[in-house]
């Protein structure tokens, strides 16, 4: 599960995080798309992941995803 404005939304395991964000109506900034620049970092259950090279993982319960915006990207 991903969260959109506090309401649970089901996203299939294995979906790339950039795609999941797009499904939920969010845009994750990107730079290199290879995981080296860090522009696409998101926080999933307290762990920072790079959305361009990571996908939704299987988890018991709910995944809490934090998207932040950086004015420089």
CHARMM internal coordinates of N, CA and C (Angstrom, degrees):
IC EDIT
DIST 1 N 1 CA 1.4525
DIST 1 CA 1 C 1.5238
ANGL 1 N 1 CA 1 C 110.71
DIST 1 C 2 N 1.2867
ANGL 1 CA 1 C 2 N 115.39
DIHE 1 N 1 CA 1 C 2 N 140.44
DIST 2 N 2 CA 1.4560
ANGL 1 C 2 N 2 CA 121.90
DIHE 1 CA 1 C 2 N 2 CA 171.57
DIST 2 CA 2 C 1.5134
ANGL 2 N 2 CA 2 C 106.52
DIHE 1 C 2 N 2 CA 2 C -114.53
DIST 2 C 3 N 1.2880
ANGL 2 CA 2 C 3 N 116.54
DIHE 2 N 2 CA 2 C 3 N 164.49
DIST 3 N 3 CA 1.4567
ANGL 2 C 3 N 3 CA 119.51
DIHE 2 CA 2 C 3 N 3 CA -178.41
DIST 3 CA 3 C 1.5086
ANGL 3 N 3 CA 3 C 110.62
DIHE 2 C 3 N 3 CA 3 C -115.32
DIST 3 C 4 N 1.3149
ANGL 3 CA 3 C 4 N 115.81
DIHE 3 N 3 CA 3 C 4 N 135.50
DIST 4 N 4 CA 1.4505
ANGL 3 C 4 N 4 CA 122.45
DIHE 3 CA 3 C 4 N 4 CA 174.86
DIST 4 CA 4 C 1.5202
ANGL 4 N 4 CA 4 C 106.62
DIHE 3 C 4 N 4 CA 4 C -128.74
DIST 4 C 5 N 1.3161
ANGL 4 CA 4 C 5 N 116.63
DIHE 4 N 4 CA 4 C 5 N 109.67
DIST 5 N 5 CA 1.4651
ANGL 4 C 5 N 5 CA 121.93
DIHE 4 CA 4 C 5 N 5 CA 179.89
DIST 5 CA 5 C 1.5271
ANGL 5 N 5 CA 5 C 112.40
DIHE 4 C 5 N 5 CA 5 C 53.08
DIST 5 C 6 N 1.3428
ANGL 5 CA 5 C 6 N 116.95
DIHE 5 N 5 CA 5 C 6 N 35.86
DIST 6 N 6 CA 1.4563
ANGL 5 C 6 N 6 CA 120.87
DIHE 5 CA 5 C 6 N 6 CA 176.10
DIST 6 CA 6 C 1.5084
ANGL 6 N 6 CA 6 C 114.73
DIHE 5 C 6 N 6 CA 6 C 87.34
DIST 6 C 7 N 1.3282
ANGL 6 CA 6 C 7 N 119.48
DIHE 6 N 6 CA 6 C 7 N -10.29
DIST 7 N 7 CA 1.4585
ANGL 6 C 7 N 7 CA 121.88
DIHE 6 CA 6 C 7 N 7 CA 179.18
DIST 7 CA 7 C 1.5240
ANGL 7 N 7 CA 7 C 109.21
DIHE 6 C 7 N 7 CA 7 C -97.71
DIST 7 C 8 N 1.3362
ANGL 7 CA 7 C 8 N 117.61
DIHE 7 N 7 CA 7 C 8 N 134.47
DIST 8 N 8 CA 1.4616
ANGL 7 C 8 N 8 CA 119.13
DIHE 7 CA 7 C 8 N 8 CA -179.67
DIST 8 CA 8 C 1.5267
ANGL 8 N 8 CA 8 C 111.59
DIHE 7 C 8 N 8 CA 8 C -69.88
DIST 8 C 9 N 1.3191
ANGL 8 CA 8 C 9 N 115.75
DIHE 8 N 8 CA 8 C 9 N 140.07
DIST 9 N 9 CA 1.4608
ANGL 8 C 9 N 9 CA 123.13
DIHE 8 CA 8 C 9 N 9 CA 177.71
DIST 9 CA 9 C 1.5232
ANGL 9 N 9 CA 9 C 107.14
DIHE 8 C 9 N 9 CA 9 C -133.98
DIST 9 C 10 N 1.3168
ANGL 9 CA 9 C 10 N 117.84
DIHE 9 N 9 CA 9 C 10 N 130.47
DIST 10 N 10 CA 1.4654
ANGL 9 C 10 N 10 CA 121.00
DIHE 9 CA 9 C 10 N 10 CA -179.71
DIST 10 CA 10 C 1.5230
ANGL 10 N 10 CA 10 C 110.48
DIHE 9 C 10 N 10 CA 10 C -83.10
DIST 10 C 11 N 1.3184
ANGL 10 CA 10 C 11 N 115.43
DIHE 10 N 10 CA 10 C 11 N 129.07
DIST 11 N 11 CA 1.4596
ANGL 10 C 11 N 11 CA 123.43
DIHE 10 CA 10 C 11 N 11 CA 175.80
DIST 11 CA 11 C 1.5283
ANGL 11 N 11 CA 11 C 105.66
DIHE 10 C 11 N 11 CA 11 C -126.49
DIST 11 C 12 N 1.3330
ANGL 11 CA 11 C 12 N 118.64
DIHE 11 N 11 CA 11 C 12 N 127.99
DIST 12 N 12 CA 1.4659
ANGL 11 C 12 N 12 CA 120.25
DIHE 11 CA 11 C 12 N 12 CA -177.78
DIST 12 CA 12 C 1.5309
ANGL 12 N 12 CA 12 C 113.07
DIHE 11 C 12 N 12 CA 12 C -61.72
DIST 12 C 13 N 1.3263
ANGL 12 CA 12 C 13 N 116.11
DIHE 12 N 12 CA 12 C 13 N 140.98
DIST 13 N 13 CA 1.4554
ANGL 12 C 13 N 13 CA 122.28
DIHE 12 CA 12 C 13 N 13 CA 174.82
DIST 13 CA 13 C 1.5271
ANGL 13 N 13 CA 13 C 107.93
DIHE 12 C 13 N 13 CA 13 C -58.50
DIST 13 C 14 N 1.3262
ANGL 13 CA 13 C 14 N 116.86
DIHE 13 N 13 CA 13 C 14 N 137.65
DIST 14 N 14 CA 1.4488
ANGL 13 C 14 N 14 CA 121.88
DIHE 13 CA 13 C 14 N 14 CA 179.95
DIST 14 CA 14 C 1.5180
ANGL 14 N 14 CA 14 C 113.94
DIHE 13 C 14 N 14 CA 14 C 95.50
DIST 14 C 15 N 1.3409
ANGL 14 CA 14 C 15 N 116.90
DIHE 14 N 14 CA 14 C 15 N -8.97
DIST 15 N 15 CA 1.4587
ANGL 14 C 15 N 15 CA 120.35
DIHE 14 CA 14 C 15 N 15 CA 177.21
DIST 15 CA 15 C 1.5195
ANGL 15 N 15 CA 15 C 108.64
DIHE 14 C 15 N 15 CA 15 C -69.01
DIST 15 C 16 N 1.3394
ANGL 15 CA 15 C 16 N 118.87
DIHE 15 N 15 CA 15 C 16 N 129.73
DIST 16 N 16 CA 1.4663
ANGL 15 C 16 N 16 CA 119.69
DIHE 15 CA 15 C 16 N 16 CA 176.59
DIST 16 CA 16 C 1.5314
ANGL 16 N 16 CA 16 C 110.09
DIHE 15 C 16 N 16 CA 16 C -58.55
DIST 16 C 17 N 1.3303
ANGL 16 CA 16 C 17 N 116.51
DIHE 16 N 16 CA 16 C 17 N 141.90
DIST 17 N 17 CA 1.4630
ANGL 16 C 17 N 17 CA 120.10
DIHE 16 CA 16 C 17 N 17 CA -178.20
DIST 17 CA 17 C 1.5215
ANGL 17 N 17 CA 17 C 112.40
DIHE 16 C 17 N 17 CA 17 C -59.55
DIST 17 C 18 N 1.3229
ANGL 17 CA 17 C 18 N 118.01
DIHE 17 N 17 CA 17 C 18 N -34.97
DIST 18 N 18 CA 1.4699
ANGL 17 C 18 N 18 CA 119.39
DIHE 17 CA 17 C 18 N 18 CA 178.05
DIST 18 CA 18 C 1.5233
ANGL 18 N 18 CA 18 C 110.66
DIHE 17 C 18 N 18 CA 18 C -63.52
DIST 18 C 19 N 1.3239
ANGL 18 CA 18 C 19 N 117.30
DIHE 18 N 18 CA 18 C 19 N -38.57
DIST 19 N 19 CA 1.4612
ANGL 18 C 19 N 19 CA 121.87
DIHE 18 CA 18 C 19 N 19 CA 177.52
DIST 19 CA 19 C 1.5250
ANGL 19 N 19 CA 19 C 110.27
DIHE 18 C 19 N 19 CA 19 C -69.07
DIST 19 C 20 N 1.3326
ANGL 19 CA 19 C 20 N 117.38
DIHE 19 N 19 CA 19 C 20 N -43.24
DIST 20 N 20 CA 1.4676
ANGL 19 C 20 N 20 CA 121.14
DIHE 19 CA 19 C 20 N 20 CA 179.05
DIST 20 CA 20 C 1.5218
ANGL 20 N 20 CA 20 C 110.59
DIHE 19 C 20 N 20 CA 20 C -59.16
DIST 20 C 21 N 1.3243
ANGL 20 CA 20 C 21 N 116.83
DIHE 20 N 20 CA 20 C 21 N -43.54
DIST 21 N 21 CA 1.4644
ANGL 20 C 21 N 21 CA 120.48
DIHE 20 CA 20 C 21 N 21 CA 178.48
DIST 21 CA 21 C 1.5188
ANGL 21 N 21 CA 21 C 110.55
DIHE 20 C 21 N 21 CA 21 C -61.85
DIST 21 C 22 N 1.3224
ANGL 21 CA 21 C 22 N 116.88
DIHE 21 N 21 CA 21 C 22 N -41.73
DIST 22 N 22 CA 1.4638
ANGL 21 C 22 N 22 CA 121.12
DIHE 21 CA 21 C 22 N 22 CA 179.67
DIST 22 CA 22 C 1.5277
ANGL 22 N 22 CA 22 C 110.69
DIHE 21 C 22 N 22 CA 22 C -63.95
DIST 22 C 23 N 1.3274
ANGL 22 CA 22 C 23 N 117.99
DIHE 22 N 22 CA 22 C 23 N -41.47
DIST 23 N 23 CA 1.4641
ANGL 22 C 23 N 23 CA 122.25
DIHE 22 CA 22 C 23 N 23 CA 177.40
DIST 23 CA 23 C 1.5222
ANGL 23 N 23 CA 23 C 110.33
DIHE 22 C 23 N 23 CA 23 C -58.16
DIST 23 C 24 N 1.3413
ANGL 23 CA 23 C 24 N 116.23
DIHE 23 N 23 CA 23 C 24 N -37.94
DIST 24 N 24 CA 1.4602
ANGL 23 C 24 N 24 CA 121.80
DIHE 23 CA 23 C 24 N 24 CA -178.13
DIST 24 CA 24 C 1.5284
ANGL 24 N 24 CA 24 C 112.90
DIHE 23 C 24 N 24 CA 24 C -84.78
DIST 24 C 25 N 1.3312
ANGL 24 CA 24 C 25 N 116.58
DIHE 24 N 24 CA 24 C 25 N 0.55
DIST 25 N 25 CA 1.4572
ANGL 24 C 25 N 25 CA 120.01
DIHE 24 CA 24 C 25 N 25 CA 177.58
DIST 25 CA 25 C 1.5110
ANGL 25 N 25 CA 25 C 114.63
DIHE 24 C 25 N 25 CA 25 C 84.83
DIST 25 C 26 N 1.3427
ANGL 25 CA 25 C 26 N 116.58
DIHE 25 N 25 CA 25 C 26 N 19.78
DIST 26 N 26 CA 1.4572
ANGL 25 C 26 N 26 CA 121.33
DIHE 25 CA 25 C 26 N 26 CA 179.58
DIST 26 CA 26 C 1.5226
ANGL 26 N 26 CA 26 C 109.76
DIHE 25 C 26 N 26 CA 26 C -112.63
DIST 26 C 27 N 1.3020
ANGL 26 CA 26 C 27 N 115.74
DIHE 26 N 26 CA 26 C 27 N 155.44
DIST 27 N 27 CA 1.4548
ANGL 26 C 27 N 27 CA 121.37
DIHE 26 CA 26 C 27 N 27 CA 174.74
DIST 27 CA 27 C 1.5154
ANGL 27 N 27 CA 27 C 108.32
DIHE 26 C 27 N 27 CA 27 C -117.40
DIST 27 C 28 N 1.3183
ANGL 27 CA 27 C 28 N 116.01
DIHE 27 N 27 CA 27 C 28 N 127.81
DIST 28 N 28 CA 1.4580
ANGL 27 C 28 N 28 CA 121.35
DIHE 27 CA 27 C 28 N 28 CA 175.07
DIST 28 CA 28 C 1.5258
ANGL 28 N 28 CA 28 C 106.05
DIHE 27 C 28 N 28 CA 28 C -100.62
DIST 28 C 29 N 1.3309
ANGL 28 CA 28 C 29 N 117.49
DIHE 28 N 28 CA 28 C 29 N 123.78
DIST 29 N 29 CA 1.4556
ANGL 28 C 29 N 29 CA 118.50
DIHE 28 CA 28 C 29 N 29 CA 179.29
DIST 29 CA 29 C 1.5277
ANGL 29 N 29 CA 29 C 110.45
DIHE 28 C 29 N 29 CA 29 C -62.75
DIST 29 C 30 N 1.3030
ANGL 29 CA 29 C 30 N 115.85
DIHE 29 N 29 CA 29 C 30 N 146.01
DIST 30 N 30 CA 1.4567
ANGL 29 C 30 N 30 CA 120.65
DIHE 29 CA 29 C 30 N 30 CA 178.24
DIST 30 CA 30 C 1.5188
ANGL 30 N 30 CA 30 C 109.41
DIHE 29 C 30 N 30 CA 30 C -131.35
DIST 30 C 31 N 1.2845
ANGL 30 CA 30 C 31 N 115.24
DIHE 30 N 30 CA 30 C 31 N 160.49
DIST 31 N 31 CA 1.4592
ANGL 30 C 31 N 31 CA 121.06
DIHE 30 CA 30 C 31 N 31 CA 177.08
DIST 31 CA 31 C 1.5086
ANGL 31 N 31 CA 31 C 108.76
DIHE 30 C 31 N 31 CA 31 C -129.90
DIST 31 C 32 N 1.3204
ANGL 31 CA 31 C 32 N 115.69
DIHE 31 N 31 CA 31 C 32 N -83.53
DIST 32 N 32 CA 1.4643
ANGL 31 C 32 N 32 CA 121.24
DIHE 31 CA 31 C 32 N 32 CA -173.19
DIST 32 CA 32 C 1.5263
ANGL 32 N 32 CA 32 C 114.01
DIHE 31 C 32 N 32 CA 32 C -83.60
DIST 32 C 33 N 1.3291
ANGL 32 CA 32 C 33 N 117.45
DIHE 32 N 32 CA 32 C 33 N -26.32
DIST 33 N 33 CA 1.4720
ANGL 32 C 33 N 33 CA 124.89
DIHE 32 CA 32 C 33 N 33 CA -174.21
DIST 33 CA 33 C 1.5351
ANGL 33 N 33 CA 33 C 113.07
DIHE 32 C 33 N 33 CA 33 C 63.83
DIST 33 C 34 N 1.3287
ANGL 33 CA 33 C 34 N 117.33
DIHE 33 N 33 CA 33 C 34 N 17.50
DIST 34 N 34 CA 1.4635
ANGL 33 C 34 N 34 CA 122.41
DIHE 33 CA 33 C 34 N 34 CA 176.81
DIST 34 CA 34 C 1.5276
ANGL 34 N 34 CA 34 C 112.24
DIHE 33 C 34 N 34 CA 34 C -121.60
DIST 34 C 35 N 1.3392
ANGL 34 CA 34 C 35 N 117.86
DIHE 34 N 34 CA 34 C 35 N 1.78
DIST 35 N 35 CA 1.4556
ANGL 34 C 35 N 35 CA 121.45
DIHE 34 CA 34 C 35 N 35 CA 177.52
DIST 35 CA 35 C 1.5088
ANGL 35 N 35 CA 35 C 116.24
DIHE 34 C 35 N 35 CA 35 C 87.51
DIST 35 C 36 N 1.3276
ANGL 35 CA 35 C 36 N 117.94
DIHE 35 N 35 CA 35 C 36 N 3.99
DIST 36 N 36 CA 1.4620
ANGL 35 C 36 N 36 CA 117.82
DIHE 35 CA 35 C 36 N 36 CA -176.89
DIST 36 CA 36 C 1.5240
ANGL 36 N 36 CA 36 C 114.61
DIHE 35 C 36 N 36 CA 36 C -95.78
DIST 36 C 37 N 1.3173
ANGL 36 CA 36 C 37 N 119.69
DIHE 36 N 36 CA 36 C 37 N -24.00
DIST 37 N 37 CA 1.4680
ANGL 36 C 37 N 37 CA 119.46
DIHE 36 CA 36 C 37 N 37 CA -175.08
DIST 37 CA 37 C 1.5357
ANGL 37 N 37 CA 37 C 113.46
DIHE 36 C 37 N 37 CA 37 C -86.90
DIST 37 C 38 N 1.3328
ANGL 37 CA 37 C 38 N 117.84
DIHE 37 N 37 CA 37 C 38 N -26.82
DIST 38 N 38 CA 1.4591
ANGL 37 C 38 N 38 CA 120.83
DIHE 37 CA 37 C 38 N 38 CA 178.55
DIST 38 CA 38 C 1.5170
ANGL 38 N 38 CA 38 C 115.42
DIHE 37 C 38 N 38 CA 38 C 84.11
DIST 38 C 39 N 1.3216
ANGL 38 CA 38 C 39 N 118.20
DIHE 38 N 38 CA 38 C 39 N 3.73
DIST 39 N 39 CA 1.4710
ANGL 38 C 39 N 39 CA 120.66
DIHE 38 CA 38 C 39 N 39 CA -178.58
DIST 39 CA 39 C 1.5242
ANGL 39 N 39 CA 39 C 112.63
DIHE 38 C 39 N 39 CA 39 C -63.05
DIST 39 C 40 N 1.3135
ANGL 39 CA 39 C 40 N 117.22
DIHE 39 N 39 CA 39 C 40 N -27.81
DIST 40 N 40 CA 1.4666
ANGL 39 C 40 N 40 CA 121.17
DIHE 39 CA 39 C 40 N 40 CA -173.47
DIST 40 CA 40 C 1.5285
ANGL 40 N 40 CA 40 C 113.37
DIHE 39 C 40 N 40 CA 40 C -99.74
DIST 40 C 41 N 1.3122
ANGL 40 CA 40 C 41 N 118.27
DIHE 40 N 40 CA 40 C 41 N 17.69
DIST 41 N 41 CA 1.4604
ANGL 40 C 41 N 41 CA 120.18
DIHE 40 CA 40 C 41 N 41 CA -177.92
DIST 41 CA 41 C 1.5186
ANGL 41 N 41 CA 41 C 111.83
DIHE 40 C 41 N 41 CA 41 C -62.97
DIST 41 C 42 N 1.3339
ANGL 41 CA 41 C 42 N 115.42
DIHE 41 N 41 CA 41 C 42 N 132.04
DIST 42 N 42 CA 1.4554
ANGL 41 C 42 N 42 CA 122.61
DIHE 41 CA 41 C 42 N 42 CA 173.92
DIST 42 CA 42 C 1.5268
ANGL 42 N 42 CA 42 C 106.86
DIHE 41 C 42 N 42 CA 42 C -128.89
DIST 42 C 43 N 1.3060
ANGL 42 CA 42 C 43 N 116.23
DIHE 42 N 42 CA 42 C 43 N 164.18
DIST 43 N 43 CA 1.4545
ANGL 42 C 43 N 43 CA 120.57
DIHE 42 CA 42 C 43 N 43 CA 178.62
DIST 43 CA 43 C 1.5231
ANGL 43 N 43 CA 43 C 108.66
DIHE 42 C 43 N 43 CA 43 C -111.30
DIST 43 C 44 N 1.3294
ANGL 43 CA 43 C 44 N 116.02
DIHE 43 N 43 CA 43 C 44 N 124.19
DIST 44 N 44 CA 1.4589
ANGL 43 C 44 N 44 CA 122.45
DIHE 43 CA 43 C 44 N 44 CA 179.75
DIST 44 CA 44 C 1.5207
ANGL 44 N 44 CA 44 C 107.73
DIHE 43 C 44 N 44 CA 44 C -119.78
DIST 44 C 45 N 1.3289
ANGL 44 CA 44 C 45 N 115.74
DIHE 44 N 44 CA 44 C 45 N 113.40
DIST 45 N 45 CA 1.4715
ANGL 44 C 45 N 45 CA 121.43
DIHE 44 CA 44 C 45 N 45 CA -178.25
DIST 45 CA 45 C 1.5233
ANGL 45 N 45 CA 45 C 111.88
DIHE 44 C 45 N 45 CA 45 C 49.84
DIST 45 C 46 N 1.3302
ANGL 45 CA 45 C 46 N 115.87
DIHE 45 N 45 CA 45 C 46 N 40.92
DIST 46 N 46 CA 1.4458
ANGL 45 C 46 N 46 CA 121.02
DIHE 45 CA 45 C 46 N 46 CA 175.51
DIST 46 CA 46 C 1.5233
ANGL 46 N 46 CA 46 C 115.70
DIHE 45 C 46 N 46 CA 46 C 86.17
DIST 46 C 47 N 1.3211
ANGL 46 CA 46 C 47 N 117.18
DIHE 46 N 46 CA 46 C 47 N -0.50
DIST 47 N 47 CA 1.4634
ANGL 46 C 47 N 47 CA 121.49
DIHE 46 CA 46 C 47 N 47 CA 179.57
DIST 47 CA 47 C 1.5191
ANGL 47 N 47 CA 47 C 109.54
DIHE 46 C 47 N 47 CA 47 C -113.01
DIST 47 C 48 N 1.3316
ANGL 47 CA 47 C 48 N 116.33
DIHE 47 N 47 CA 47 C 48 N 131.79
DIST 48 N 48 CA 1.4560
ANGL 47 C 48 N 48 CA 121.12
DIHE 47 CA 47 C 48 N 48 CA 179.83
DIST 48 CA 48 C 1.5279
ANGL 48 N 48 CA 48 C 109.07
DIHE 47 C 48 N 48 CA 48 C -80.15
DIST 48 C 49 N 1.3341
ANGL 48 CA 48 C 49 N 115.54
DIHE 48 N 48 CA 48 C 49 N 128.31
DIST 49 N 49 CA 1.4653
ANGL 48 C 49 N 49 CA 121.59
DIHE 48 CA 48 C 49 N 49 CA 175.55
DIST 49 CA 49 C 1.5222
ANGL 49 N 49 CA 49 C 108.35
DIHE 48 C 49 N 49 CA 49 C -128.69
DIST 49 C 50 N 1.2885
ANGL 49 CA 49 C 50 N 115.97
DIHE 49 N 49 CA 49 C 50 N 157.35
DIST 50 N 50 CA 1.4633
ANGL 49 C 50 N 50 CA 121.33
DIHE 49 CA 49 C 50 N 50 CA 176.63
DIST 50 CA 50 C 1.5238
ANGL 50 N 50 CA 50 C 107.36
DIHE 49 C 50 N 50 CA 50 C -96.92
DIST 50 C 51 N 1.3155
ANGL 50 CA 50 C 51 N 115.52
DIHE 50 N 50 CA 50 C 51 N 114.03
DIST 51 N 51 CA 1.4639
ANGL 50 C 51 N 51 CA 121.93
DIHE 50 CA 50 C 51 N 51 CA -172.01
DIST 51 CA 51 C 1.5196
ANGL 51 N 51 CA 51 C 113.29
DIHE 50 C 51 N 51 CA 51 C -62.97
DIST 51 C 52 N 1.3251
ANGL 51 CA 51 C 52 N 118.09
DIHE 51 N 51 CA 51 C 52 N -25.37
DIST 52 N 52 CA 1.4642
ANGL 51 C 52 N 52 CA 120.01
DIHE 51 CA 51 C 52 N 52 CA -177.27
DIST 52 CA 52 C 1.5187
ANGL 52 N 52 CA 52 C 112.89
DIHE 51 C 52 N 52 CA 52 C -73.28
DIST 52 C 53 N 1.3242
ANGL 52 CA 52 C 53 N 117.93
DIHE 52 N 52 CA 52 C 53 N -19.78
DIST 53 N 53 CA 1.4604
ANGL 52 C 53 N 53 CA 120.67
DIHE 52 CA 52 C 53 N 53 CA -177.79
DIST 53 CA 53 C 1.5256
ANGL 53 N 53 CA 53 C 112.60
DIHE 52 C 53 N 53 CA 53 C -125.57
DIST 53 C 54 N 1.3309
ANGL 53 CA 53 C 54 N 117.58
DIHE 53 N 53 CA 53 C 54 N 10.34
DIST 54 N 54 CA 1.4620
ANGL 53 C 54 N 54 CA 121.78
DIHE 53 CA 53 C 54 N 54 CA -178.04
DIST 54 CA 54 C 1.5238
ANGL 54 N 54 CA 54 C 110.03
DIHE 53 C 54 N 54 CA 54 C -122.90
DIST 54 C 55 N 1.3173
ANGL 54 CA 54 C 55 N 114.55
DIHE 54 N 54 CA 54 C 55 N 158.33
DIST 55 N 55 CA 1.4607
ANGL 54 C 55 N 55 CA 119.33
DIHE 54 CA 54 C 55 N 55 CA 178.97
DIST 55 CA 55 C 1.5262
ANGL 55 N 55 CA 55 C 109.66
DIHE 54 C 55 N 55 CA 55 C -132.02
DIST 55 C 56 N 1.3206
ANGL 55 CA 55 C 56 N 115.36
DIHE 55 N 55 CA 55 C 56 N 165.98
DIST 56 N 56 CA 1.4594
ANGL 55 C 56 N 56 CA 122.40
DIHE 55 CA 55 C 56 N 56 CA 179.55
DIST 56 CA 56 C 1.5259
ANGL 56 N 56 CA 56 C 107.61
DIHE 55 C 56 N 56 CA 56 C -61.71
DIST 56 C 57 N 1.3271
ANGL 56 CA 56 C 57 N 116.23
DIHE 56 N 56 CA 56 C 57 N 126.58
DIST 57 N 57 CA 1.4527
ANGL 56 C 57 N 57 CA 121.33
DIHE 56 CA 56 C 57 N 57 CA -177.99
DIST 57 CA 57 C 1.5212
ANGL 57 N 57 CA 57 C 110.93
DIHE 56 C 57 N 57 CA 57 C -98.25
DIST 57 C 58 N 1.3015
ANGL 57 CA 57 C 58 N 115.37
DIHE 57 N 57 CA 57 C 58 N 159.76
DIST 58 N 58 CA 1.4510
ANGL 57 C 58 N 58 CA 120.20
DIHE 57 CA 57 C 58 N 58 CA 175.44
DIST 58 CA 58 C 1.5164
ANGL 58 N 58 CA 58 C 109.45
DIHE 57 C 58 N 58 CA 58 C -73.03
DIST 58 C 59 N 1.3023
ANGL 58 CA 58 C 59 N 116.86
DIHE 58 N 58 CA 58 C 59 N 137.98
DIST 59 N 59 CA 1.4553
ANGL 58 C 59 N 59 CA 120.49
DIHE 58 CA 58 C 59 N 59 CA -178.54
DIST 59 CA 59 C 1.5156
ANGL 59 N 59 CA 59 C 109.07
DIHE 58 C 59 N 59 CA 59 C -153.64
DIST 59 C 60 N 1.3049
ANGL 59 CA 59 C 60 N 115.94
DIHE 59 N 59 CA 59 C 60 N 142.88
DIST 60 N 60 CA 1.4574
ANGL 59 C 60 N 60 CA 119.11
DIHE 59 CA 59 C 60 N 60 CA 172.48
DIST 60 CA 60 C 1.5171
ANGL 60 N 60 CA 60 C 106.50
DIHE 59 C 60 N 60 CA 60 C -77.86
DIST 60 C 61 N 1.2876
ANGL 60 CA 60 C 61 N 117.30
DIHE 60 N 60 CA 60 C 61 N 125.25
DIST 61 N 61 CA 1.4562
ANGL 60 C 61 N 61 CA 120.07
DIHE 60 CA 60 C 61 N 61 CA 179.79
DIST 61 CA 61 C 1.5156
ANGL 61 N 61 CA 61 C 111.87
DIHE 60 C 61 N 61 CA 61 C 93.36
DIST 61 C 62 N 1.3066
ANGL 61 CA 61 C 62 N 114.50
DIHE 61 N 61 CA 61 C 62 N -147.22
DIST 62 N 62 CA 1.4519
ANGL 61 C 62 N 62 CA 121.80
DIHE 61 CA 61 C 62 N 62 CA -172.21
DIST 62 CA 62 C 1.5179
ANGL 62 N 62 CA 62 C 111.16
DIHE 61 C 62 N 62 CA 62 C -108.98
DIST 62 C 63 N 1.3226
ANGL 62 CA 62 C 63 N 115.29
DIHE 62 N 62 CA 62 C 63 N 141.96
DIST 63 N 63 CA 1.4613
ANGL 62 C 63 N 63 CA 120.53
DIHE 62 CA 62 C 63 N 63 CA 171.93
DIST 63 CA 63 C 1.5180
ANGL 63 N 63 CA 63 C 107.72
DIHE 62 C 63 N 63 CA 63 C -95.39
DIST 63 C 64 N 1.2958
ANGL 63 CA 63 C 64 N 116.77
DIHE 63 N 63 CA 63 C 64 N 130.64
DIST 64 N 64 CA 1.4583
ANGL 63 C 64 N 64 CA 120.95
DIHE 63 CA 63 C 64 N 64 CA 175.92
DIST 64 CA 64 C 1.5197
ANGL 64 N 64 CA 64 C 107.81
DIHE 63 C 64 N 64 CA 64 C -100.35
DIST 64 C 65 N 1.3206
ANGL 64 CA 64 C 65 N 115.75
DIHE 64 N 64 CA 64 C 65 N 119.47
DIST 65 N 65 CA 1.4574
ANGL 64 C 65 N 65 CA 121.07
DIHE 64 CA 64 C 65 N 65 CA -175.97
DIST 65 CA 65 C 1.5140
ANGL 65 N 65 CA 65 C 109.29
DIHE 64 C 65 N 65 CA 65 C -113.55
DIST 65 C 66 N 1.3193
ANGL 65 CA 65 C 66 N 116.32
DIHE 65 N 65 CA 65 C 66 N 128.65
DIST 66 N 66 CA 1.4628
ANGL 65 C 66 N 66 CA 122.38
DIHE 65 CA 65 C 66 N 66 CA 177.62
DIST 66 CA 66 C 1.5225
ANGL 66 N 66 CA 66 C 108.48
DIHE 65 C 66 N 66 CA 66 C -111.19
DIST 66 C 67 N 1.3143
ANGL 66 CA 66 C 67 N 115.99
DIHE 66 N 66 CA 66 C 67 N 123.57
DIST 67 N 67 CA 1.4554
ANGL 66 C 67 N 67 CA 121.92
DIHE 66 CA 66 C 67 N 67 CA 175.76
DIST 67 CA 67 C 1.5143
ANGL 67 N 67 CA 67 C 107.38
DIHE 66 C 67 N 67 CA 67 C -109.40
DIST 67 C 68 N 1.2973
ANGL 67 CA 67 C 68 N 117.00
DIHE 67 N 67 CA 67 C 68 N 130.32
DIST 68 N 68 CA 1.4590
ANGL 67 C 68 N 68 CA 121.43
DIHE 67 CA 67 C 68 N 68 CA 177.98
DIST 68 CA 68 C 1.5107
ANGL 68 N 68 CA 68 C 108.99
DIHE 67 C 68 N 68 CA 68 C -118.95
DIST 68 C 69 N 1.3036
ANGL 68 CA 68 C 69 N 117.22
DIHE 68 N 68 CA 68 C 69 N 152.24
DIST 69 N 69 CA 1.4500
ANGL 68 C 69 N 69 CA 119.59
DIHE 68 CA 68 C 69 N 69 CA 176.70
DIST 69 CA 69 C 1.5218
ANGL 69 N 69 CA 69 C 108.93
DIHE 68 C 69 N 69 CA 69 C -109.14
DIST 69 C 70 N 1.2921
ANGL 69 CA 69 C 70 N 115.02
DIHE 69 N 69 CA 69 C 70 N 140.45
DIST 70 N 70 CA 1.4492
ANGL 69 C 70 N 70 CA 122.27
DIHE 69 CA 69 C 70 N 70 CA 179.39
DIST 70 CA 70 C 1.5234
ANGL 70 N 70 CA 70 C 107.51
DIHE 69 C 70 N 70 CA 70 C -118.38
DIST 70 C 71 N 1.3239
ANGL 70 CA 70 C 71 N 118.40
DIHE 70 N 70 CA 70 C 71 N 117.28
DIST 71 N 71 CA 1.4637
ANGL 70 C 71 N 71 CA 120.12
DIHE 70 CA 70 C 71 N 71 CA -175.30
DIST 71 CA 71 C 1.5248
ANGL 71 N 71 CA 71 C 114.32
DIHE 70 C 71 N 71 CA 71 C -62.67
DIST 71 C 72 N 1.3257
ANGL 71 CA 71 C 72 N 117.20
DIHE 71 N 71 CA 71 C 72 N -14.36
DIST 72 N 72 CA 1.4535
ANGL 71 C 72 N 72 CA 120.64
DIHE 71 CA 71 C 72 N 72 CA -178.61
DIST 72 CA 72 C 1.5236
ANGL 72 N 72 CA 72 C 112.74
DIHE 71 C 72 N 72 CA 72 C -86.68
DIST 72 C 73 N 1.3460
ANGL 72 CA 72 C 73 N 117.53
DIHE 72 N 72 CA 72 C 73 N -13.34
DIST 73 N 73 CA 1.4601
ANGL 72 C 73 N 73 CA 120.69
DIHE 72 CA 72 C 73 N 73 CA 178.01
DIST 73 CA 73 C 1.4807
ANGL 73 N 73 CA 73 C 106.46
DIHE 72 C 73 N 73 CA 73 C -103.24
END
COOR INIT
IC SEED 1 N 1 CA 1 C
IC BUILD
